Amino acid sequence: MTVDIKVIRAGQMYRYYLRETVVGDGRRPARTPLRLVQEQAGVPAGRWMGRGLAALGLAPGQEVTEAQLRNVFGERGRHPYADRIEADLLAKGGSPKKAFKAAPLDAG
C-alpha cells in the first residue's frame, strides 16, 4: 500500500478533487475532460444532493460540473453558477467588482 501526503492550501482543494478524488483516486491527465476520465475509471458523475438545492437553482440528482466544483471549492465559496451570475450582471452594464461580489455562495 502506498500513501501520498500532500499539503493543500486554501483555494487549491478543487484541484485535488478534480485531479484525483472525483476520478476514483486515480490521476487525471492534464486537459482531459472530467467526465471522460470518470467514465474510463468507472466512476459515476457526482450528483447534487440536499435540501437547499432549489435556493441555488440546482435540482436533486443533477450532475455536478467541473465549473461548479471550481466555483464552490476553488473560489472559496462561490455560487455554483457564479460564472453565469457574473456574466448576466456584466451584460446589464454592472461593474466587474459588483459582479464578483454578487456571486458568493450565500447570494442565492
Solvent accessible surface area in square Angstrom, and as a share of the most:
residue,aa,sasa,rsa
1,M,226,1.01
2,T,122,0.71
3,V,107,0.61
4,D,108,0.56
5,I,161,0.82
6,K,102,0.43
7,V,117,0.67
8,I,71,0.36
9,R,158,0.58
10,A,77,0.60
11,G,21,0.21
12,Q,67,0.30
13,M,82,0.36
14,Y,33,0.12
15,R,105,0.38
16,Y,78,0.30
17,Y,59,0.22
18,L,10,0.05
19,R,114,0.42
20,E,29,0.13
21,T,51,0.29
22,V,34,0.19
23,V,4,0.02
24,G,44,0.42
25,D,118,0.61
26,G,34,0.33
27,R,153,0.56
28,R,33,0.12
29,P,78,0.49
30,A,82,0.64
31,R,232,0.85
32,T,26,0.15
33,P,82,0.52
34,L,13,0.07
35,R,83,0.30
36,L,77,0.38
37,V,12,0.07
38,Q,8,0.03
39,E,105,0.47
40,Q,134,0.59
41,A,57,0.44
42,G,65,0.63
43,V,34,0.20
44,P,106,0.67
45,A,8,0.06
46,G,36,0.34
47,R,125,0.46
48,W,42,0.15
49,M,161,0.72
50,G,50,0.48
51,R,244,0.89
52,G,47,0.45
53,L,10,0.05
54,A,89,0.69
55,A,76,0.59
56,L,37,0.19
57,G,55,0.53
58,L,8,0.04
59,A,51,0.40
60,P,106,0.67
61,G,39,0.37
62,Q,61,0.27
63,E,62,0.28
64,V,23,0.13
65,T,64,0.37
66,E,63,0.28
67,A,39,0.30
68,Q,5,0.02
69,L,20,0.10
70,R,79,0.29
71,N,5,0.02
72,V,30,0.17
73,F,76,0.32
74,G,12,0.12
75,E,73,0.33
76,R,180,0.66
77,G,24,0.23
78,R,15,0.05
79,H,5,0.02
80,P,3,0.02
81,Y,35,0.13
82,A,2,0.02
83,D,68,0.35
84,R,140,0.51
85,I,41,0.21
86,E,39,0.18
87,A,56,0.43
88,D,72,0.37
89,L,61,0.30
90,L,83,0.41
91,A,92,0.71
92,K,165,0.70
93,G,69,0.66
94,G,30,0.29
95,S,47,0.30
96,P,99,0.62
97,K,136,0.58
98,K,147,0.62
99,A,2,0.01
100,F,111,0.46
101,K,131,0.56
102,A,34,0.26
103,A,0,0.00
104,P,47,0.29
105,L,68,0.34
106,D,133,0.69
107,A,53,0.41
108,G,59,0.57
